[in-house]
Amino acid sequence: MGAPGKTKKPAPKPRHLPGLTVSDGLIRHPFDLEFGVRTSGLVAGRHLRIGRQHDRHITAYYAIAPSVFHGLLVRWRRCRPIEPLDAYTFIDLGAGMGRALLLASQYPFRAIAGVELHPTLARIARRNLALWRAAGHTRPPMRFYCRDATAFPLPSGPCLIFLFNPFGAPVLRRLVRLWKQKLARNAGPIDILYVNDEQRDVLACEPGFERLFGGQIRRSHADAVTDRTILTHQPGAEYAAPPWEDCSIYRWKGSSQ
C-alpha cells in the first residue's frame, strides 16, 4: 500500500505492440520494401488482448507469404468457383495490417473487405490501403472494419472468406452458425480459404460444408528464406516457418449434403 494521501500511478501503457519495432527483432518483408507499406512483424496473441469477448481465442499476427496467397488462389480457381471471379466479395477475417487485402486487390473481385479486432492493427491497415490506392494498385473497391469478426454481416452475393488461422475453435464455430443462418435465406455461395488450418475439424464436422482441397501450399524460395529469417530473429523464437502452409478450401454445398 502507498503512503497516506498518495495514489499509485497506473502503469504506463506500451507505446507500441510488441513485435512491430526493430528493437523487438522486426525485419521488414520485401513486399513492404517494394510497395512502401507496413505489414511486417510478429505479434503474439497474448499481446493482442484488449478486453473483448473473444480475446483469449486470438492466435497471433503474422502476414501471409505472397507466394502462399497466390498459390492458394490458383488452387481455388481449379476448384471451379460457382460464379465468375468478379462476382465474389473477398473477405479477410482477422485481417491484421492488411497484406492479404493488398494481394487480393490484384484480382478482379467485385469488392474486398477486411475485418480486424485490434485497433492498432486496423489503423495501420487503413493507412496501408490509403497508400495502395494512392499508388494506383487497386482494382476493386476496398473497405476495412475494426470490429469482432462475429459482428460482421456477410454482404449479399458470392463471398470468398479468407482465414489465416486468426482465432480458435469457439469463434470459428460461432461464425459458422451465423453463416449458416445467412445461407438458409438463399444467399450467394460461400467458399472459404483457410491457411494454417488448425481448426479445420470445425468445418469438417459441419453438415453442408465440403472440403475441396486439403494439403500444403509451398512458399517460394524467396518467401521461405525471408520468413525463416524473420521468425528466427524474434525474441524467444516462439514460432517456426516451414517451407509450406497447411491449407484447406471449403464450399457450402447445402444442409442436405
FIVEXRO-378879 format. One record per residue (C-alpha): residue number from 1; residue in one letter; x negated, z negated, y. Coordinates in steps of 0.2 Angstrom, whole numbers, plus 5000, padded with zeros to 4 digits. Layout:
<recs>
[NUM; "a"; [X; Z; Y]];
...
</recs>
This chain:
<recs>
[1; "m"; [5000; 5000; 5000]];
[2; "g"; [4994; 5004; 5018]];
[3; "a"; [4990; 4992; 5031]];
[4; "p"; [5006; 4985; 5040]];
[5; "g"; [5013; 4996; 5054]];
[6; "k"; [5004; 5011; 5047]];
[7; "t"; [5012; 5025; 5037]];
[8; "k"; [5002; 5035; 5024]];
[9; "k"; [4999; 5053; 5029]];
[10; "p"; [5006; 5066; 5017]];
[11; "a"; [4993; 5076; 5008]];
[12; "p"; [4989; 5092; 5017]];
[13; "k"; [4997; 5107; 5009]];
[14; "p"; [4985; 5120; 5002]];
[15; "r"; [4982; 5134; 5014]];
[16; "h"; [4982; 5147; 5000]];
[17; "l"; [4987; 5150; 4982]];
[18; "p"; [4973; 5145; 4971]];
[19; "g"; [4966; 5161; 4964]];
[20; "l"; [4968; 5173; 4979]];
[21; "t"; [4952; 5170; 4988]];
[22; "v"; [4933; 5174; 4985]];
[23; "s"; [4929; 5156; 4984]];
[24; "d"; [4942; 5155; 4969]];
[25; "g"; [4932; 5169; 4960]];
[26; "l"; [4943; 5183; 4967]];
[27; "i"; [4936; 5201; 4963]];
[28; "r"; [4946; 5215; 4971]];
[29; "h"; [4953; 5228; 4959]];
[30; "p"; [4948; 5246; 4963]];
[31; "f"; [4966; 5250; 4965]];
[32; "d"; [4966; 5239; 4980]];
[33; "l"; [4950; 5246; 4987]];
[34; "e"; [4956; 5263; 4985]];
[35; "f"; [4973; 5261; 4994]];
[36; "g"; [4969; 5247; 5006]];
[37; "v"; [4982; 5235; 4998]];
[38; "r"; [4981; 5217; 4991]];
[39; "t"; [4987; 5215; 4973]];
[40; "s"; [4971; 5207; 4965]];
[41; "g"; [4969; 5189; 4959]];
[42; "l"; [4975; 5177; 4946]];
[43; "v"; [4987; 5163; 4949]];
[44; "a"; [4991; 5151; 4935]];
[45; "g"; [5009; 5146; 4933]];
[46; "r"; [5006; 5128; 4937]];
[47; "h"; [5001; 5134; 4955]];
[48; "l"; [5017; 5144; 4957]];
[49; "r"; [5030; 5130; 4956]];
[50; "i"; [5040; 5127; 4972]];
[51; "g"; [5053; 5116; 4967]];
[52; "r"; [5066; 5129; 4960]];
[53; "q"; [5076; 5128; 4944]];
[54; "h"; [5065; 5139; 4934]];
[55; "d"; [5048; 5134; 4940]];
[56; "r"; [5042; 5127; 4923]];
[57; "h"; [5046; 5143; 4915]];
[58; "i"; [5034; 5153; 4926]];
[59; "t"; [5019; 5161; 4917]];
[60; "a"; [5006; 5167; 4929]];
[61; "y"; [5002; 5180; 4942]];
[62; "y"; [4991; 5194; 4937]];
[63; "a"; [4994; 5213; 4941]];
[64; "i"; [4997; 5226; 4929]];
[65; "a"; [4982; 5238; 4925]];
[66; "p"; [4987; 5255; 4932]];
[67; "s"; [4982; 5264; 4916]];
[68; "v"; [4994; 5252; 4906]];
[69; "f"; [5008; 5256; 4918]];
[70; "h"; [5006; 5274; 4917]];
[71; "g"; [5004; 5274; 4898]];
[72; "l"; [5020; 5264; 4896]];
[73; "l"; [5029; 5276; 4907]];
[74; "v"; [5023; 5291; 4896]];
[75; "r"; [5029; 5281; 4881]];
[76; "w"; [5046; 5278; 4889]];
[77; "r"; [5049; 5296; 4893]];
[78; "r"; [5045; 5300; 4875]];
[79; "c"; [5060; 5289; 4870]];
[80; "r"; [5071; 5302; 4879]];
[81; "p"; [5080; 5292; 4893]];
[82; "i"; [5098; 5294; 4893]];
[83; "e"; [5099; 5300; 4911]];
[84; "p"; [5086; 5310; 4921]];
[85; "l"; [5072; 5300; 4929]];
[86; "d"; [5079; 5302; 4947]];
[87; "a"; [5095; 5294; 4941]];
[88; "y"; [5086; 5277; 4937]];
[89; "t"; [5083; 5262; 4948]];
[90; "f"; [5066; 5254; 4944]];
[91; "i"; [5067; 5235; 4945]];
[92; "d"; [5052; 5224; 4943]];
[93; "l"; [5057; 5206; 4940]];
[94; "g"; [5043; 5194; 4944]];
[95; "a"; [5035; 5207; 4955]];
[96; "g"; [5021; 5196; 4962]];
[97; "m"; [5012; 5206; 4975]];
[98; "g"; [5020; 5222; 4970]];
[99; "r"; [5007; 5233; 4961]];
[100; "a"; [5019; 5239; 4949]];
[101; "l"; [5031; 5245; 4963]];
[102; "l"; [5017; 5254; 4971]];
[103; "l"; [5013; 5263; 4955]];
[104; "a"; [5032; 5266; 4951]];
[105; "s"; [5033; 5275; 4968]];
[106; "q"; [5023; 5289; 4961]];
[107; "y"; [5038; 5294; 4951]];
[108; "p"; [5054; 5302; 4957]];
[109; "f"; [5065; 5286; 4953]];
[110; "r"; [5082; 5285; 4963]];
[111; "a"; [5076; 5269; 4970]];
[112; "i"; [5063; 5255; 4967]];
[113; "a"; [5067; 5236; 4969]];
[114; "g"; [5055; 5221; 4967]];
[115; "v"; [5061; 5203; 4964]];
[116; "e"; [5049; 5188; 4966]];
[117; "l"; [5052; 5170; 4967]];
[118; "h"; [5037; 5163; 4976]];
[119; "p"; [5037; 5166; 4995]];
[120; "t"; [5018; 5169; 4997]];
[121; "l"; [5018; 5182; 4984]];
[122; "a"; [5033; 5190; 4991]];
[123; "r"; [5026; 5190; 5009]];
[124; "i"; [5010; 5199; 5003]];
[125; "a"; [5021; 5211; 4993]];
[126; "r"; [5031; 5216; 5008]];
[127; "r"; [5015; 5219; 5018]];
[128; "n"; [5009; 5230; 5004]];
[129; "l"; [5025; 5240; 5004]];
[130; "a"; [5024; 5242; 5023]];
[131; "l"; [5006; 5249; 5021]];
[132; "w"; [5011; 5260; 5007]];
[133; "r"; [5025; 5268; 5017]];
[134; "a"; [5014; 5270; 5032]];
[135; "a"; [5001; 5279; 5022]];
[136; "g"; [5015; 5291; 5016]];
[137; "h"; [5013; 5287; 4997]];
[138; "t"; [5032; 5283; 4994]];
[139; "r"; [5044; 5294; 4987]];
[140; "p"; [5060; 5284; 4983]];
[141; "p"; [5067; 5270; 4994]];
[142; "m"; [5059; 5253; 4991]];
[143; "r"; [5066; 5236; 4993]];
[144; "f"; [5059; 5219; 4990]];
[145; "y"; [5069; 5202; 4987]];
[146; "c"; [5062; 5185; 4987]];
[147; "r"; [5074; 5176; 4975]];
[148; "d"; [5076; 5170; 4957]];
[149; "a"; [5077; 5184; 4945]];
[150; "t"; [5093; 5177; 4938]];
[151; "a"; [5101; 5178; 4955]];
[152; "f"; [5098; 5197; 4957]];
[153; "p"; [5113; 5208; 4953]];
[154; "l"; [5108; 5224; 4945]];
[155; "p"; [5113; 5239; 4955]];
[156; "s"; [5125; 5252; 4949]];
[157; "g"; [5119; 5266; 4939]];
[158; "p"; [5105; 5268; 4926]];
[159; "c"; [5092; 5254; 4928]];
[160; "l"; [5074; 5253; 4921]];
[161; "i"; [5069; 5235; 4921]];
[162; "f"; [5050; 5231; 4921]];
[163; "l"; [5044; 5214; 4915]];
[164; "f"; [5025; 5209; 4914]];
[165; "n"; [5029; 5193; 4905]];
[166; "p"; [5035; 5184; 4921]];
[167; "f"; [5044; 5169; 4913]];
[168; "g"; [5048; 5160; 4897]];
[169; "a"; [5062; 5162; 4884]];
[170; "p"; [5075; 5151; 4893]];
[171; "v"; [5075; 5163; 4909]];
[172; "l"; [5075; 5179; 4899]];
[173; "r"; [5090; 5173; 4888]];
[174; "r"; [5100; 5169; 4904]];
[175; "l"; [5095; 5186; 4911]];
[176; "v"; [5101; 5195; 4895]];
[177; "r"; [5118; 5186; 4896]];
[178; "l"; [5120; 5191; 4914]];
[179; "w"; [5115; 5209; 4910]];
[180; "k"; [5127; 5210; 4895]];
[181; "q"; [5141; 5205; 4907]];
[182; "k"; [5137; 5219; 4918]];
[183; "l"; [5136; 5231; 4903]];
[184; "a"; [5153; 5225; 4897]];
[185; "r"; [5160; 5233; 4913]];
[186; "n"; [5153; 5250; 4908]];
[187; "a"; [5139; 5250; 4920]];
[188; "g"; [5125; 5263; 4919]];
[189; "p"; [5112; 5262; 4904]];
[190; "i"; [5098; 5249; 4904]];
[191; "d"; [5081; 5251; 4897]];
[192; "i"; [5068; 5238; 4898]];
[193; "l"; [5049; 5240; 4898]];
[194; "y"; [5041; 5224; 4893]];
[195; "v"; [5022; 5221; 4895]];
[196; "n"; [5013; 5206; 4886]];
[197; "d"; [5030; 5204; 4877]];
[198; "e"; [5028; 5186; 4871]];
[199; "q"; [5047; 5183; 4872]];
[200; "r"; [5052; 5199; 4863]];
[201; "d"; [5061; 5189; 4850]];
[202; "v"; [5074; 5185; 4863]];
[203; "l"; [5079; 5203; 4865]];
[204; "a"; [5077; 5207; 4846]];
[205; "c"; [5090; 5193; 4842]];
[206; "e"; [5102; 5200; 4855]];
[207; "p"; [5115; 5212; 4847]];
[208; "g"; [5116; 5228; 4857]];
[209; "f"; [5098; 5230; 4861]];
[210; "e"; [5087; 5242; 4851]];
[211; "r"; [5068; 5241; 4851]];
[212; "l"; [5062; 5259; 4854]];
[213; "f"; [5044; 5255; 4854]];
[214; "g"; [5033; 5241; 4850]];
[215; "g"; [5014; 5242; 4850]];
[216; "q"; [4998; 5242; 4860]];
[217; "i"; [4996; 5252; 4876]];
[218; "r"; [4977; 5253; 4879]];
[219; "r"; [4968; 5251; 4896]];
[220; "s"; [4957; 5265; 4902]];
[221; "h"; [4939; 5261; 4900]];
[222; "a"; [4938; 5258; 4919]];
[223; "d"; [4953; 5246; 4919]];
[224; "a"; [4946; 5237; 4904]];
[225; "v"; [4929; 5234; 4912]];
[226; "t"; [4937; 5229; 4928]];
[227; "d"; [4950; 5217; 4921]];
[228; "r"; [4936; 5209; 4909]];
[229; "t"; [4925; 5206; 4924]];
[230; "i"; [4939; 5199; 4935]];
[231; "l"; [4945; 5187; 4921]];
[232; "t"; [4928; 5181; 4916]];
[233; "h"; [4924; 5176; 4933]];
[234; "q"; [4940; 5165; 4935]];
[235; "p"; [4937; 5146; 4936]];
[236; "g"; [4938; 5139; 4919]];
[237; "a"; [4941; 5156; 4911]];
[238; "e"; [4959; 5152; 4906]];
[239; "y"; [4964; 5170; 4902]];
[240; "a"; [4956; 5184; 4892]];
[241; "a"; [4958; 5203; 4894]];
[242; "p"; [4958; 5213; 4878]];
[243; "p"; [4957; 5232; 4880]];
[244; "w"; [4976; 5234; 4877]];
[245; "e"; [4993; 5226; 4881]];
[246; "d"; [5006; 5222; 4868]];
[247; "c"; [5021; 5231; 4874]];
[248; "s"; [5040; 5234; 4870]];
[249; "i"; [5053; 5246; 4875]];
[250; "y"; [5071; 5241; 4873]];
[251; "r"; [5088; 5250; 4876]];
[252; "w"; [5105; 5244; 4877]];
[253; "k"; [5115; 5253; 4864]];
[254; "g"; [5131; 5243; 4865]];
[255; "s"; [5138; 5227; 4857]];
[256; "s"; [5144; 5237; 4842]];
[257; "q"; [5126; 5240; 4836]];
</recs>
